[in-house]
Amino acid sequence: MHLPAAPSDTQILDIIDAWIADLARGDYACAHARTAHDAYYGWTPALLRAVIEGYGSPQPYADGRVYRVTPAALASGTPHERCVERPDGQDGGMVIAEARHSLPLNGVWSDLTATFRVEGARLVLQEIHVF
């Protein structure tokens, strides 16, 4: 999915909200297709699922609990992170914004957070981990 050339914070967050909705439906392939990916992390739909189910680790959670994304409207509490930051523009790079968004897991907003960067018209998934 592509963003406008100069996306607003709302447009960026709307795509992240749609990405979270994909995950809540268990449609990891659609969530994966909705974003570009940082090659360093090697994101695949299966890795997205494993990292979310393991609360930030591709390995199962220590106590055996499995985490799943809850529809945002049904999660209790509020997101720990839901922000878009703009660089000061002095580096001349392609990154026009960075975003962080907490994930709603097992019915509550968690501190498991996805980070993204906006490069031109692309939303790039970077990391999913606990901040």
PyMOL commands that set and color helices and strands:
alter all, ss='L'
color gray80, all
select helices_A, chain A and resi 9-24+28-34+45-53+72-74
alter helices_A, ss='H'
color red, helices_A
select strands_A, chain A and resi 36-37+82-85+95-105+108-119+122-130
alter strands_A, ss='S'
color yellow, strands_A
deselect
rebuild
show_as cartoon
